[in-house]
Structure formats: C-alpha cells, structure tokens
C-alpha cells in the first residue's frame, strides 16, 4: 500500500528500532496514519535584508507553522542574527527563541555558529502577530477629512471598537473640501490615488460614486459624495460627533489618559469633557487665507476678492482683464476657472515663479514603482513649458549643476497640477509677470517695477495659512516626529504644502495620508516601540509665528525614515507605499489616461474658439505628450534605479 502523506506516531528513534528488530513492513505500516494536507501558509515579505549581500530568501515559520515571514540573507548569515530579527518582530527575548531547520526529513536544531537554513521554524514563537495594547478609555480621532476617516477605518478594521471622532463641521470631507474650495474646484491629481479606500490593499480604487463614474479629476461635489459614501460603507457615522469643537486636550494628572474638552460649534447643545486613552489629530493646515491690502483699493473701482474660501463671484470675470496675485496651487486652479468663465486675459503676478505640474507628469510619478529622478521630471515638464517660453531648469526652486546632471526642487508650495495653464499661456489668455503691486488707482494696478496694468478684476491668490491656535488646543510645546511633546499616544498630522525632493514618488496627498494613518496606529497598538525611534526623531518647537503642528519637508523626511528601525513596521509601510503604483496602474492605464488628457486639451481649444476668446489663425498646438514619449521616461527611470542598485551591491561586496 502507499505510504505517501503519512506521519509517524512514534519518534524517529522508535521507527529505526523497529526496523533493526526485523519487523515486517506490514507491522511498520501499522505505525503510520494518513493526515490531511496542511493548508498553504501565506508568506509575508518583510523587506528585511541581513548584513552582507542578499543572495537567498529565508523562510521563518512560527511554532505551529501557520504563519511565515521571509527575509533576504547572505550565504554567511548566522543563527544569532536571524534570532534577533525574529525578536524585533515579536518582542520575545532572542534567548528564548530556538531556530530549527526544515531542510531534509528530520528537524535539526540550528547552532549559534550555523549558517541559517533556508527554511526554519522559530520554536518559542506562537505567532508573529503581537498582541495589541488594550486601553481603558476610547481612542479619539480629531477631524473627519480624508486622514481622519482613514485613521478611524484602520483602528476599527484592526478590531478596536471604542473609537470616537470629533468633527467641527456637519459632515465628512474636511475643511479643505467643505470650506476652502468652491463648486468649480477639481482634484488636480488622479482620483486613483485619492479616495478613502485607498489604504485598503485588497480593495480596488474607487471607480463609481453613488451610481456615477468617479471621474479622473472629480469636482468638489463628487469628492464630497465619495467621502459620504465611504463613511456609510464603513459605518463611520456611528462613531463621529459632528458640530463639535475641540477646545483643549490635556494629559490627566495620573498620566492614565487625556482630558478632551469640547463645545458645540453650531451653538446647540452643551460643552462636554471626554476622557481618552489616545488622541490622534488631523486638524488640517488650510485654515485662513493670507491677508494683503494695497494702497488705493477703495479707488480701484473694479472687483477685488480673495481666491479661496468661496469668496469669488466668477461671473465678474467675463470679458475682463484679471490680475491673479500669487503663484501657488490655488493660482493654478483659478487660471482654469477664470478661463472657463470667459475672461479676456489673466495676468498672473508673483514675487517668485514657482513650478507647477502637468497632468501626465503627475500621473507618471504615481504610476511608477520607483521615484522619478528630478532630471527626468524636468525633461518632461519642459515639454509643456516650451509652450509658454520658459526654461523650467532656471526656476528659483531648481538646484542643479552646469551640465544638469541632477535636479533638486525646493519650493514652499505644492505643485499645482494643470494643463490649462500652459494652453492659456500659449494662446495669450494667460501671462506670468514677476512683479508686485505697489498701489491701485482707478482701473489700474501700478507695480514696483514701474508698470501700469489696466484691469477690472483682482483676485488675491496669496495662499492659506495654518491656525496657531491648534498648538494651544493640543498643548503642543514641541513636535517630536508626528507626536505632541513626544507622546506616542498623541499624534498630529496634516498635508504638506511644499516640494523638497530630488526623486519624486507622488504629487498627490492621498498616498502619504494613508501611510501616516497607519504609522500613528502602529504606536497606539505598540507604544513601547516608540522608544526605538525617539532618539532620532526631529524636533520642532512651537511659536506664535510658526505653529509646530505643520512641519516642513526637512522634518517629515527623517520622520518617515525612522520607521525603518522597526522591522515589522517597515514591512507594513512598504506595503502601503506599493499601493500607490498598484492602484494608479489599475485605475489609469497609460493609453486611456493620455487619451483623456488629449481629449480635454482639444475640448478647451474648441470651446475657446467657439467663445471667440482666441485667434483662429494661430496654429493649434498638439498635445505635448505621446505614449512613446512616456514609455521612454518609464524605461529610463527603471534603468536608473537598476544601475543605482547595482552600484550599491558592488559597494557592499567590496565592504564585505
């Protein structure tokens, strides 16, 4: 009879003893019984590589072989190093972990001097899943925008039931979309990387909202529908208290939680005091517009308004010359909106000409697994900038060398992403003027460089600023990484309004929001891990002029890098980082995306001609990007990173 798929009820020593005593095969088979095939174990790639050059994969199983993690190892990786890695995952003392090889027929104990086998069982480890920290009081999330919603979902999906969200406004979506934007505002980056379910690895990118297609560049109203639909799907309404101001957050005297003082933002109801075990804040930083006034505003006689917070009546722009003062992301948005309202011309006036992005380059950095080098990014940007006669390499924000062998971009505003800005510039509907308004007279703006610009409309797109009161509300004296006063149970996160990079992985705020939501939950689950990164986290003092809850790029980059010191956290963050290109590729394949960009480009030309806004005799510019061109940048980016990896491996080999 067959002896496949069997297991010994006796030990191997007994088995061999039976054979030596001459027992027959019939008697031997009585000691064997069939067993069911074990279910396949999912192998979790940690991304961890031991010292030396990685030449193989080591599979590490828990004690009952129901879980498996993998690491990269060299041919000389020894048992102690692997035991330390397992210890860092499980927080079990490495001395209590014994590695047993799965190579061959019988298990073999791995000695300290042994080269670790390719498959080992970690005896003493019941599970690689560590037990979460339990709390007496609820976990409070402040803010029901994208980041707050994703934080709630992350907490609830991990099994936590005692979660409360406090939101000042009356619904989901956040201050940026509910207050700062207007009905003409659109998402500038691609929708595949901006939706609530983005942070769920097994859930595809949102493609439909309330029965309608979720557009590539959805409007504010469709985005708000997306937020509401996601909130309903995840039952977030049951744990969210709307119309609730957070007045103050302070640690309890006994150190066992936090007092959260609230009041009704709509004037209805009474103030309350909540006791929380953790407070995870997403206050937002687009709180108030910067204020600027010029001499002679009362004499101007035209229309003057701030370009954000729904303060503009765009009907005032029709047929008129408009000065758009500023050159940040809100400026880029308003160039499109003013042209859609048939203005005569937009004069973008600014102290510095910041770089803005364009649709295809925004898509490219989201599509690729590896970041796009600055040199390739600027090469792609130049295709658009050629239409307006500007060398983007000469921008104040670009640092490079004489031969342009590298490019580092540093500016205090995010890339506004648009194609219309460039098309309007080509046709003379938009002009950029690096200057400042000195004073206004009737129907005229006089500049500091001595120019006089006849105009009828001035929109102040001078940006928005954070609210320093948030530091006081949170009791924030010093931001340590993402954490209030270095407390792992009190985080504060917001979107970064800056560019600071030499390689570019995303123009969108969606991917970093998802990573931040997972990062703050990690330390709620495992607060003791915070001590591993505390010494290297950057610190930022609060001041009335510059609130600490809104850090710069130089603060955020080392904060993200610190997570690599916690191996299992680094592995999870790598999974979240991969979501960007996976969801972008599934939602926006190249051919379809470029065709959509081209169709929009041509539609604007047709509409402007129909409205008599542009000269019919001027040649129509073809859309600057093709599939072949984009594929070339994809290939070059991949090749660049392959070469970099090869150089690193060669250096490691020399060091070894």
Legacy VTK file of the C-alpha trace (Angstrom):
# vtk DataFile Version 3.0
C-alpha trace
ASCII
DATASET POLYDATA
POINTS 656 float
0.000 0.000 0.000
1.022 3.658 -0.465
2.930 5.356 2.306
2.555 8.889 0.902
1.055 11.672 3.056
1.692 9.838 6.318
3.078 10.784 9.697
4.830 8.724 12.369
3.010 8.289 15.643
6.304 7.084 17.149
9.532 9.031 17.290
12.172 8.506 14.603
14.274 6.579 17.143
11.448 4.067 17.689
10.981 3.739 13.961
14.596 2.768 13.398
14.489 0.403 16.338
11.590 -1.445 14.814
13.464 -1.909 11.564
16.566 -3.251 13.325
14.465 -5.835 15.130
13.319 -7.141 11.777
9.689 -6.127 11.945
7.844 -6.647 8.699
6.588 -3.799 6.573
3.030 -4.760 7.496
3.818 -4.140 11.153
5.621 -0.894 10.253
2.653 0.473 8.329
0.501 -0.038 11.385
2.514 2.756 12.985
1.588 5.183 10.134
-1.703 7.010 9.626
-2.831 9.309 6.802
-3.126 13.026 7.603
-4.785 15.885 5.802
-2.543 18.157 3.769
-1.720 21.330 5.714
-3.254 24.488 4.338
-0.899 26.669 2.390
0.766 29.267 4.580
0.850 32.833 3.291
4.396 34.158 3.246
4.768 37.750 4.374
7.720 39.529 2.772
9.293 41.775 5.385
11.716 43.519 3.060
14.429 42.989 5.672
17.914 42.109 4.454
20.565 40.795 6.822
24.133 42.035 6.788
26.137 41.168 3.693
24.932 40.728 0.128
21.463 39.158 -0.107
21.690 36.043 -2.274
18.737 33.991 -0.989
15.396 34.082 0.817
14.995 32.633 4.312
11.501 31.490 5.315
10.810 31.692 9.052
7.753 29.834 10.404
6.089 30.196 13.764
5.961 27.229 16.143
2.899 25.505 14.664
3.834 26.559 11.108
0.651 28.528 10.454
2.494 31.781 9.751
5.595 32.600 7.748
7.747 35.672 7.237
10.614 35.986 4.780
13.887 37.900 4.887
16.771 38.386 2.497
20.010 36.746 3.639
23.547 36.159 2.505
25.290 32.811 2.289
27.037 33.565 5.578
24.032 34.726 7.635
24.216 33.023 11.046
21.554 31.939 13.513
22.028 34.764 16.079
21.280 37.497 13.524
18.043 35.807 12.471
17.026 35.260 16.091
17.473 38.988 16.705
15.252 39.790 13.713
12.537 37.459 14.997
12.900 39.051 18.421
12.414 42.521 16.949
9.170 41.344 15.337
7.710 39.559 18.329
9.349 41.359 21.287
10.280 37.929 22.635
13.764 37.688 24.153
16.075 36.254 21.492
17.488 33.828 24.095
14.050 32.211 24.296
13.850 31.613 20.533
15.281 28.416 19.062
15.613 28.009 15.299
15.013 24.540 13.885
15.699 23.834 10.234
13.069 22.323 7.943
15.660 21.074 5.461
15.620 17.339 4.923
13.408 14.706 6.564
14.029 15.468 10.232
14.162 18.751 12.153
17.638 19.900 13.084
18.420 22.406 15.815
20.374 25.365 14.441
23.511 26.057 16.430
24.781 29.609 17.026
27.647 29.039 14.616
25.450 27.557 11.889
24.669 29.250 8.629
20.922 29.653 8.911
18.902 27.238 6.766
16.567 28.489 4.044
13.518 27.218 5.957
13.416 27.388 9.737
10.832 27.092 12.483
11.127 29.579 15.349
10.385 27.444 18.396
9.108 29.642 21.208
7.179 31.927 18.855
3.458 31.229 18.943
2.685 33.979 16.434
4.385 36.801 14.577
1.275 38.848 15.300
1.930 40.746 18.504
-0.993 41.403 20.875
-2.241 44.969 20.673
-2.100 47.291 23.635
-5.510 47.464 25.320
-6.944 50.671 26.739
-9.488 51.656 29.340
-10.836 54.711 27.515
-11.845 55.441 23.903
-9.370 56.429 21.209
-10.309 59.903 19.978
-9.712 60.994 16.383
-9.945 64.736 15.726
-11.099 65.594 12.209
-13.295 63.752 9.676
-11.423 64.596 6.492
-9.515 62.022 4.458
-6.789 61.409 7.065
-9.192 61.199 9.995
-11.514 58.830 8.125
-8.638 56.537 7.170
-7.368 56.545 10.753
-10.820 55.519 12.013
-11.061 52.737 9.437
-7.573 51.487 10.298
-8.424 51.355 14.010
-11.824 49.721 13.513
-10.569 47.164 10.992
-7.909 46.082 13.497
-10.646 45.149 15.937
-10.880 48.267 18.043
-14.478 49.169 18.823
-14.041 52.100 21.210
-13.292 54.877 18.709
-14.767 58.395 18.721
-14.266 61.060 16.043
-14.818 64.747 16.806
-15.547 66.959 13.787
-16.187 70.713 13.867
-18.202 70.694 10.619
-21.517 68.994 9.891
-20.384 66.183 7.586
-17.409 64.207 6.261
-14.823 65.637 3.858
-12.711 68.037 5.862
-12.187 71.782 5.894
-10.234 71.824 2.607
-13.115 70.458 0.544
-16.051 71.761 2.573
-14.848 75.332 3.194
-11.702 76.303 1.264
-12.754 75.019 -2.170
-15.691 76.119 -4.319
-18.102 74.382 -6.676
-15.665 74.822 -9.591
-12.717 73.265 -7.744
-11.448 69.930 -9.037
-8.990 67.366 -7.756
-5.754 68.274 -9.534
-4.116 64.838 -9.240
-5.587 61.490 -10.286
-8.574 60.006 -8.461
-6.998 56.522 -8.411
-4.762 57.709 -5.580
-7.323 59.891 -3.824
-10.185 58.034 -2.198
-10.962 56.768 1.290
-10.457 53.081 0.453
-7.013 53.736 -0.997
-5.433 52.486 2.244
-7.100 49.053 1.969
-4.722 46.788 -0.017
-7.394 44.329 -1.168
-9.940 46.944 -2.243
-9.684 48.292 -5.812
-9.510 52.016 -6.487
-12.890 53.703 -6.371
-14.416 53.888 -9.852
-18.034 54.722 -9.050
-19.725 57.069 -6.571
-23.468 56.968 -5.941
-24.050 55.245 -9.276
-21.968 57.689 -11.335
-18.430 57.228 -12.648
-15.797 58.583 -10.268
-14.059 60.874 -12.724
-10.305 61.033 -13.214
-10.366 64.623 -11.923
-13.561 64.807 -9.845
-15.204 68.051 -8.801
-15.541 69.132 -5.193
-19.149 67.946 -5.085
-18.282 64.484 -6.375
-15.442 64.225 -3.863
-17.849 65.057 -1.050
-20.167 62.324 -2.301
-17.226 59.911 -2.275
-16.457 60.813 1.351
-20.082 60.362 2.430
-20.474 57.058 0.614
-17.267 55.683 2.145
-18.331 56.835 5.606
-21.608 54.969 5.222
-19.853 51.835 3.935
-17.521 51.762 6.946
-20.151 52.847 9.496
-18.123 55.905 10.460
-21.231 57.953 11.172
-21.938 55.825 14.231
-18.688 56.910 15.908
-18.498 60.549 14.722
-19.763 63.565 16.645
-20.321 66.422 14.203
-20.576 70.138 15.001
-18.093 69.633 17.821
-15.238 71.981 18.605
-12.239 70.639 20.487
-11.316 73.353 22.960
-8.432 71.743 24.794
-6.571 68.427 25.165
-4.518 67.806 28.295
-2.982 64.737 30.000
-4.818 63.514 33.096
-2.996 64.139 36.377
-2.463 60.409 36.973
-0.990 60.011 33.478
-3.620 57.426 32.532
-5.294 59.144 29.588
-6.249 62.594 28.350
-8.995 65.099 29.038
-10.630 66.325 25.835
-12.756 69.434 26.339
-15.388 70.072 23.651
-18.100 72.590 22.828
-20.829 72.687 20.145
-19.682 74.524 17.008
-23.272 75.233 15.945
-24.303 76.748 19.290
-26.647 73.870 20.061
-26.075 71.558 22.999
-23.639 71.780 25.876
-19.912 71.527 26.392
-18.566 68.105 27.291
-15.477 66.514 28.766
-14.284 63.245 27.255
-11.602 61.006 28.703
-9.451 59.370 26.007
-6.637 56.836 26.059
-5.171 58.256 22.848
-5.802 61.404 20.794
-4.983 61.287 17.068
-5.445 64.711 15.479
-5.945 65.669 11.821
-6.625 69.410 12.156
-5.695 70.458 8.603
-3.498 73.417 7.736
-5.616 75.289 5.161
-7.292 77.358 7.845
-7.238 81.039 6.867
-6.225 82.925 3.748
-3.222 85.212 3.978
-4.304 88.809 4.099
-2.854 91.523 1.907
-4.047 95.060 1.142
-2.697 97.718 -1.203
-2.962 101.480 -1.089
-5.786 102.706 -3.301
-8.068 99.676 -3.102
-11.012 101.967 -2.398
-10.208 103.911 -5.589
-9.807 100.873 -7.861
-13.444 100.815 -8.903
-13.306 97.178 -10.006
-13.819 93.805 -8.370
-11.353 92.610 -5.684
-11.673 89.308 -3.789
-9.673 86.526 -2.187
-9.416 83.500 -4.470
-10.273 80.824 -1.880
-12.995 80.064 0.695
-15.726 80.531 -1.949
-15.269 84.302 -1.863
-15.193 84.825 -5.656
-18.137 85.567 -7.913
-16.532 84.348 -11.150
-19.269 85.962 -13.227
-17.427 89.232 -12.597
-14.538 87.980 -14.775
-16.360 87.611 -18.087
-14.754 89.725 -20.801
-12.353 91.408 -18.356
-8.619 91.543 -17.719
-7.965 89.840 -14.376
-4.870 90.026 -12.189
-4.348 86.798 -10.286
-1.952 87.700 -7.491
0.243 84.786 -6.360
1.659 81.621 -7.902
0.760 78.653 -5.734
-1.585 75.704 -6.261
-4.669 77.930 -5.802
-3.418 80.216 -8.579
-3.182 77.306 -10.995
-6.740 76.277 -10.165
-8.008 79.820 -10.684
-6.381 80.234 -14.112
-8.582 77.378 -15.297
-11.712 78.707 -13.606
-11.274 82.247 -14.929
-10.778 80.943 -18.480
-13.878 78.784 -18.121
-15.771 81.968 -17.218
-14.584 83.630 -20.436
-12.259 86.242 -19.015
-10.397 88.388 -21.526
-6.969 87.688 -20.039
-5.332 86.519 -16.812
-2.175 88.271 -15.607
-0.519 86.046 -13.006
1.596 88.381 -10.872
4.010 86.927 -8.345
7.211 87.635 -6.439
8.590 84.233 -7.476
7.522 81.957 -10.293
7.013 78.553 -8.695
6.991 75.413 -10.771
3.652 73.802 -11.424
2.990 70.304 -12.624
1.066 68.967 -15.561
-1.319 66.045 -15.822
0.991 63.500 -17.496
3.920 64.097 -15.142
1.629 63.851 -12.121
0.357 60.544 -13.494
3.886 59.302 -14.238
5.228 59.682 -10.695
2.163 57.849 -9.381
2.369 55.098 -11.987
5.960 54.052 -11.363
7.042 51.826 -8.502
10.303 53.730 -8.083
10.541 57.542 -7.758
11.153 59.533 -10.929
14.575 61.273 -10.894
14.384 65.071 -10.934
16.267 65.223 -14.242
13.625 63.115 -15.995
10.812 65.015 -14.288
12.127 68.371 -15.520
12.700 66.979 -19.003
9.038 66.002 -19.079
7.901 69.306 -17.611
9.824 71.216 -20.260
7.547 69.776 -22.961
4.747 71.914 -21.532
6.875 74.875 -20.516
8.071 75.200 -24.136
4.549 76.387 -24.979
4.962 79.419 -22.718
8.644 80.089 -23.454
10.035 79.310 -20.008
13.054 77.168 -19.112
11.890 75.267 -16.040
15.504 74.430 -15.161
16.022 78.144 -14.490
13.247 78.335 -11.877
14.239 79.669 -8.455
13.259 76.339 -6.886
15.616 74.194 -9.005
19.146 73.372 -7.876
21.374 71.740 -10.472
24.880 71.860 -11.935
26.226 73.291 -15.170
25.616 70.054 -17.085
22.233 69.460 -15.458
23.234 66.005 -14.239
20.902 66.235 -11.241
17.902 68.300 -10.171
16.709 69.114 -6.665
13.434 71.049 -6.411
12.700 73.055 -3.267
9.682 75.346 -3.013
7.233 76.332 -0.281
4.125 75.389 -2.227
2.961 72.100 -3.664
2.876 71.543 -7.413
-0.373 72.877 -8.778
-1.260 70.353 -11.485
-2.834 71.617 -14.696
-2.652 71.582 -18.468
-4.966 74.564 -18.985
-2.404 76.998 -17.512
0.009 76.164 -20.334
-2.603 76.119 -23.077
-3.901 79.519 -21.938
-0.321 80.806 -21.920
0.248 79.604 -25.465
-2.829 81.475 -26.720
-2.075 84.639 -24.749
-5.026 84.187 -22.409
-2.545 83.972 -19.523
0.710 85.816 -18.865
3.087 85.444 -15.912
4.632 88.645 -14.574
7.268 88.501 -11.815
6.476 91.722 -10.014
4.445 93.126 -7.106
1.562 95.550 -6.883
2.660 98.840 -5.346
-0.684 100.644 -5.368
-4.041 100.738 -7.154
-5.733 103.560 -8.974
-8.983 103.626 -10.892
-8.930 100.568 -13.161
-5.167 100.237 -12.903
-2.532 98.340 -10.926
0.835 100.056 -10.583
3.730 97.719 -9.881
7.008 98.044 -8.021
8.854 97.689 -11.327
7.046 100.704 -12.717
4.434 99.003 -14.893
0.803 100.082 -15.169
-1.675 97.298 -15.879
-5.207 98.169 -16.905
-7.570 95.656 -15.319
-11.050 95.305 -13.889
-10.672 92.282 -11.588
-8.030 91.375 -8.980
-8.076 88.025 -7.207
-5.737 87.571 -4.258
-4.406 84.011 -4.531
-1.790 84.561 -1.840
-2.268 81.185 -0.220
-3.660 79.911 3.044
-2.055 79.608 6.447
-2.404 77.228 9.402
-4.053 78.245 12.664
-1.574 78.693 15.547
-4.442 78.066 17.959
-4.169 74.341 17.214
-0.851 74.182 19.048
-2.553 75.690 22.100
-5.560 73.383 21.820
-3.332 70.309 21.713
-0.959 71.590 24.388
1.811 71.285 21.814
5.125 72.689 23.011
7.380 70.565 20.809
6.551 68.309 17.879
8.670 65.142 18.021
8.243 63.430 14.669
4.450 63.365 14.391
3.819 63.351 18.119
2.764 66.040 20.565
5.566 66.551 23.098
6.997 63.147 22.175
3.916 61.218 23.357
3.232 58.167 21.093
-0.478 58.294 22.000
-0.930 61.911 20.840
-0.208 62.376 17.142
-0.960 65.327 14.885
-0.834 65.064 11.075
-1.689 67.298 8.145
-0.905 67.605 4.445
2.440 69.063 3.466
2.257 72.172 1.302
5.799 72.039 -0.021
8.134 70.384 -2.510
11.539 69.181 -1.339
12.977 66.319 -3.368
15.490 65.047 -5.883
13.381 61.980 -6.729
9.603 62.150 -6.975
7.145 59.458 -5.937
3.826 61.317 -5.905
2.224 64.710 -6.436
-0.906 63.577 -4.592
-1.716 63.857 -0.876
-3.578 60.534 -0.826
-0.596 58.132 -0.563
1.185 59.918 2.331
-2.119 60.294 4.215
-2.614 56.523 4.160
0.932 55.944 5.401
0.530 58.484 8.183
-2.746 56.898 9.301
-1.037 53.510 9.556
2.012 54.946 11.298
0.076 56.633 14.096
-1.997 53.480 14.652
1.189 51.428 14.947
2.223 53.278 18.079
-1.267 53.072 19.525
-1.019 49.314 19.101
2.615 49.048 20.236
3.529 52.187 22.222
6.725 50.615 23.587
8.156 50.590 20.023
8.308 54.374 20.144
11.458 54.237 22.237
13.312 52.666 19.303
12.825 55.800 17.193
12.535 58.535 19.814
16.279 59.403 19.850
16.427 60.122 16.104
13.087 61.857 15.551
13.338 65.527 14.512
12.002 68.119 16.936
10.154 71.351 16.216
9.364 73.993 18.823
6.037 75.792 18.738
5.980 79.560 18.198
3.237 82.141 17.537
4.735 82.878 14.112
5.073 79.251 13.043
2.841 76.594 14.596
4.642 73.315 15.186
1.784 71.089 14.027
2.641 71.987 10.396
6.215 70.730 9.874
8.438 71.253 6.854
9.870 68.702 4.446
13.142 68.638 6.382
11.146 67.454 9.392
8.952 64.908 7.633
11.642 63.084 5.630
13.653 61.840 8.652
10.402 61.040 10.455
9.392 58.609 7.708
12.931 57.210 7.566
12.859 56.419 11.293
10.158 53.798 10.773
12.780 51.543 9.172
14.251 50.932 12.634
11.179 48.823 13.482
11.347 45.860 11.066
7.701 44.799 11.081
6.530 48.401 10.806
8.925 48.957 7.912
7.422 45.905 6.205
3.880 47.254 6.567
4.883 50.713 5.406
6.446 49.113 2.323
3.076 47.519 1.551
1.351 50.896 1.877
3.995 52.515 -0.315
3.329 49.932 -3.036
-0.384 50.779 -3.097
0.398 53.980 -4.988
1.550 52.403 -8.240
-0.738 49.364 -7.967
-3.915 51.438 -7.719
-2.700 54.033 -10.196
-1.994 51.364 -12.805
-5.308 49.620 -12.283
-7.345 52.825 -12.405
-5.400 54.861 -15.003
-3.655 52.735 -17.663
-1.316 54.787 -19.894
-3.172 54.671 -23.187
-6.521 55.562 -21.650
-5.086 58.306 -19.443
-3.123 60.078 -22.169
-6.128 59.892 -24.485
-8.259 61.535 -21.794
-5.700 64.309 -21.325
-5.559 64.888 -25.084
-9.347 64.972 -25.349
-9.584 67.589 -22.589
-6.857 69.676 -24.268
-8.674 69.675 -27.595
-12.034 70.397 -25.942
-10.683 73.595 -24.381
-9.346 74.765 -27.765
-12.743 74.152 -29.389
-14.597 75.956 -26.596
-12.307 78.989 -26.619
-12.693 79.285 -30.371
-16.451 78.980 -30.061
-16.471 81.736 -27.417
-14.230 83.958 -29.546
-11.511 84.053 -26.886
-8.550 83.039 -29.084
-7.211 83.768 -32.538
-8.485 81.212 -35.065
-5.447 81.761 -37.230
-2.938 80.645 -34.595
-1.870 77.007 -35.132
-3.444 74.564 -32.709
-0.741 73.031 -30.514
-0.841 69.227 -30.457
-0.976 67.701 -27.010
2.712 67.626 -25.959
2.800 64.031 -24.702
2.603 60.681 -26.500
2.586 57.087 -25.293
6.032 56.509 -26.819
7.461 59.530 -25.035
6.047 58.448 -21.675
7.259 54.873 -22.137
10.746 56.233 -22.723
10.683 58.004 -19.343
9.366 54.852 -17.674
12.199 52.772 -19.147
14.843 55.329 -18.218
13.583 55.620 -14.650
13.660 51.854 -14.185
17.129 51.672 -15.715
18.375 54.468 -13.465
17.294 52.587 -10.344
18.699 49.281 -11.608
22.072 50.964 -12.083
21.874 52.530 -8.637
21.079 49.158 -7.068
23.978 47.545 -8.917
26.354 50.218 -7.629
25.131 49.663 -4.082
25.608 45.901 -4.374
29.119 46.379 -5.725
29.947 48.686 -2.830
28.524 46.179 -0.338
30.600 43.393 -1.895
33.760 45.486 -1.560
32.952 46.261 2.077
32.273 42.592 2.794
LINES 1 657
656 0 1 2 3 4 5 6 7 8 9 10 11 12 13 14 15 16 17 18 19 20 21 22 23 24 25 26 27 28 29 30 31 32 33 34 35 36 37 38 39 40 41 42 43 44 45 46 47 48 49 50 51 52 53 54 55 56 57 58 59 60 61 62 63 64 65 66 67 68 69 70 71 72 73 74 75 76 77 78 79 80 81 82 83 84 85 86 87 88 89 90 91 92 93 94 95 96 97 98 99 100 101 102 103 104 105 106 107 108 109 110 111 112 113 114 115 116 117 118 119 120 121 122 123 124 125 126 127 128 129 130 131 132 133 134 135 136 137 138 139 140 141 142 143 144 145 146 147 148 149 150 151 152 153 154 155 156 157 158 159 160 161 162 163 164 165 166 167 168 169 170 171 172 173 174 175 176 177 178 179 180 181 182 183 184 185 186 187 188 189 190 191 192 193 194 195 196 197 198 199 200 201 202 203 204 205 206 207 208 209 210 211 212 213 214 215 216 217 218 219 220 221 222 223 224 225 226 227 228 229 230 231 232 233 234 235 236 237 238 239 240 241 242 243 244 245 246 247 248 249 250 251 252 253 254 255 256 257 258 259 260 261 262 263 264 265 266 267 268 269 270 271 272 273 274 275 276 277 278 279 280 281 282 283 284 285 286 287 288 289 290 291 292 293 294 295 296 297 298 299 300 301 302 303 304 305 306 307 308 309 310 311 312 313 314 315 316 317 318 319 320 321 322 323 324 325 326 327 328 329 330 331 332 333 334 335 336 337 338 339 340 341 342 343 344 345 346 347 348 349 350 351 352 353 354 355 356 357 358 359 360 361 362 363 364 365 366 367 368 369 370 371 372 373 374 375 376 377 378 379 380 381 382 383 384 385 386 387 388 389 390 391 392 393 394 395 396 397 398 399 400 401 402 403 404 405 406 407 408 409 410 411 412 413 414 415 416 417 418 419 420 421 422 423 424 425 426 427 428 429 430 431 432 433 434 435 436 437 438 439 440 441 442 443 444 445 446 447 448 449 450 451 452 453 454 455 456 457 458 459 460 461 462 463 464 465 466 467 468 469 470 471 472 473 474 475 476 477 478 479 480 481 482 483 484 485 486 487 488 489 490 491 492 493 494 495 496 497 498 499 500 501 502 503 504 505 506 507 508 509 510 511 512 513 514 515 516 517 518 519 520 521 522 523 524 525 526 527 528 529 530 531 532 533 534 535 536 537 538 539 540 541 542 543 544 545 546 547 548 549 550 551 552 553 554 555 556 557 558 559 560 561 562 563 564 565 566 567 568 569 570 571 572 573 574 575 576 577 578 579 580 581 582 583 584 585 586 587 588 589 590 591 592 593 594 595 596 597 598 599 600 601 602 603 604 605 606 607 608 609 610 611 612 613 614 615 616 617 618 619 620 621 622 623 624 625 626 627 628 629 630 631 632 633 634 635 636 637 638 639 640 641 642 643 644 645 646 647 648 649 650 651 652 653 654 655
